[in-house]
Amino acid sequence: MSRIANCFAALAGKKALIPFITAGDPHPEITVSLMHGLVEGGADIIELGVPFSDPMADGPVIQRASERALKHHVGLRHVLEMVAEFRRDNATTPVVLMGYLNPVCAMGYTEFAARAKAAGVDGVLTVDCPPEEAAELNAALNAADLDTVFLIAPTTPPSRVAEIAKLARGYVYYVSLKGVTGAGHLDIDDVARKIAALRQQLPLPIGVGFGIRDAATARAISAAADAVVVGSRLVQEIEAATPETAREQLTRLVAELKAAIR
């Protein structure tokens, strides 16, 4: 079993907390420390954003995080080095890279998959790689025994969900609302209905993200989902902190979210 599958199995029905941060934000030298801080707070899986100059799904908060990281010239190779450093002290917490296809394509699918596996990555979510175009990348990831995580939107038709079900491994990421990361107007009842319908087609755990900003929302979403994904709220915490205080503040916030969903 993969680390991701083991994580959900060990939870035994309890809900997973999946925090997101952008690698290299606010400075590449503290990313690994922030990752350890997330685990200290109760993170079950870490989603680590790969900085990209032209995002299409990220709201302004995560866009600014990528801009801060890119000012330090953080690229995909640096992100993989950060994961490898994290693995020296943590061999169990799954790490999923979340980003866009361009850097992966530039490195080459096979080389990327091999490097990611060697670094200790467990899964890959490429926002702009739909299932219709994912065969080559998915084959490379499968060959390296890496899980492919797909996004499912409120507007995804059952036919596409069926295609995702054939390819996805680890878990699927349900986007809770129409819009970019950090958007508001989250309809909890609608999310619950959509997840119930998705369970008829998907055998994997379902994580929910976009628009989850506090403990109350996380608790409400966790009633329907298998995992709660929180990104923009954590990145805001980093933005407001200093490099010296960011880890402590992240750990505290993650602990509050974890308590809420348990």
N, C-alpha and C positions, 0 to 999 in steps of 0.2 A: 504493500500500500504506500501511496505517496504521503509526504508529511501533511498535506492538506486533508487527505482522506483520514489519516490517523487522528488529526486534530478534531474533526467532526465526530469521529467514532468515540474519542475519549470524552467529548462533551456529553455524550449519552442523552441527547434531547435538550440540553441546555443551549442557550443561544450564544453564538460567537460574536465577538466584537472585533471589527476589522477597521483599524484606523489607517488613514492615508496621510503621508507627508511627501513633499517633493524633495528628491535627492539634491543636495547642494544648497538648500535653502535653510538658513540665511547664509551659510558658509559651508563649503564641503568638509571642513575639518571637524564639524560637530554632528554631521548626519548620523554616523554610526552611534554616537552617544545618544542622540534623540531616539534612534531605533530601540536601544536598550531601555530608554526611559518609557517608551510605549509598552514594552513587555512588563516592566515593573508595575505599570499602572493596570495591567490586566489584558493587554492585547492578545488575542488568540491567533490572528494572522495579521501580517503587515502588508499593506499595499504601498509600494514605493514608486513614486512618480518619476518618470524619466523626463527631464526638462526638454521642452520643444518650443521652437520659435513661433509656430503657426497653429496653435490649438483650435479645435472646432467644438469641443464639448466643455471646455473649462470656462468657468465664470471669472470675473475680474480678480478674485482673491487668489485663485490658483494660477492665473495668468501672471500675476505679479511675482508669485513664488518662482515660476519658471524663469522670469526675467532676472530675478536676483541670482538664481543659480547659473544662468547663462553668462552673467557678468563675470563669473569665476571660471568660465569656459568648461562647465561640467557637461560631459557627453556620455553616451551609452557605455563606453569603456570604463569611465570613472565610476559610473553607477555600479557596474559589475564588480569593480574593485571594492567598493563600499560594502556590498553584500558579502564578499569573501572575507573582509575584515570582521563584519558582524558575526559570521559563522565561526570565527576562532573562539568565541565565547558563548555562542548560542547555537546548538546543533538541532534544536527541536522546533522553534517557532517558524511556521511557513512564511515565506516571502514571495509576494506576487509583484512582478513589474507591471506598471500600468503606464501606457503611453501611446505613441502613434507609430504608424508603420514605417515612416521614412527612415529613421535611424536604424531600424532592424533590417530594412531592405538594403541600406547602404553597406551594412556590415556583411550581409549575406545570411540567408535563413539558416543554413547548416552551421556556419561558423558561429552565428549568434546563439543557436541552441546549444552547441558544444560549450561555448564560453559561459553561458548562463548556468548550465548544469554544473560545470566545474566550480563556479563561484558559489553555488549553493542556492540558486533560485529554484522555486518550486512551481511557479505558474506564471503565465504571461497573458495580459489583457491588452490587446491593441484596439483602441477605440474606433479607428477608421478602417478596420478589416472585417467586413461582413462575411457571413458564412459562405455566400456565393463565391467569394474570392479567397477563401482561407485554406484551400486544399494544400497548397505547397508549404505554407508556413505551418499548418497543422501537422503535416507529415514530418517536418523537421523537428517540431517540438515533441511529437509522439516518439520519434526515434531516440530522442534524448531523455525520454521518460519525464517530460515536463507537462504540466496540466495547462490546457487552453481554456481560458475563462472568457465567456462571451457576455456582452451587454444585451439585455432585452428591454425594449422601451414600451411604454403604455400603448403605442400604436403598432407594435409588432404583431403581424397576423399569425394565426395558428400554423399556417404552412411554413413560415420561416422558423417558428419555434420548433417545429418538427425537425427541420434541418439542423438547428442549433443542438437539439437533443442528440443527434448522431455524432456531433463533433466535440461537444463540450466535455471537459473533465474538471474535477475539483469542486467547483460550484459555478453557478451563474449569477450574474449581477443584474438585478432588476432596477432600472432607472425609475424612481418613484414618481417623476413628474416630467412634463414636457418642458425642456429648457436646459440651461447649463448648470454646472455644479454650483451649489450655494444658492440656487433659486428658492423662492418661497412658495406659498400656496399649496402646501402638502395636504392632500385629502387622504386621511388615514383609512377611512372606510373603503374608498376606491382601491387603494393599494391592497387591502385585505382581500377584496373580491378578485383582483387580478392575480394575486398569488395563488388563491384557491384554484383558479382556472389553470394556471401554469403547472400546478402539481399534477394535473391530469396527463400532462405530456412530458414532464421532466422528472427523471429519477434522482437528480442531484440536489444538494442543498441550495436554497435560494437566499442570496444576500440582497439587501435593499440599501440603496444609497441615493444621493442627491437630495438636498433639502432637510437633512437631519442635523439639527443645530444645537440640541440641548438634551438633557436627561429625560425630560417628559416625552419628547418626540421619539427618542430612542426606545423608551419603554413601550410606547404605543405600537411602534413598528415591530418590535420583537415579539409581540403577541401573534403576529402572522408569519414573520420571516424566520429563517434559520440563522441568519446573521445580519448584523447592523453595520453598515459602512459609514464612517464619518470622516470627511475630508476637509472641506472649507473651514469649518469651525476650528479644527486643530491648526490649520495653516494660519488662520487669523491670530491664534494664540502665539504662534511663532513670530508673526509679524509685529505683534505688540510687545513682545518680550525682548530682552537683550540676549546675546549669545550665551551669557553666563547664567541667565535665569530660565531659558527656554525649556531645558529638559525637566526641571522641577515643575514648571507650570503645565507642561504636556502630561507628565505623569499624574498630576493631580486631576486634570480634566478627564483623562482616560479612566482613572479610578472611579470618578463620579458616573461616567457613562456605563462602566461595567456593573457597578452596583445597581444602576437603574434597570438594566436588562436581566439581571438575575433575581 
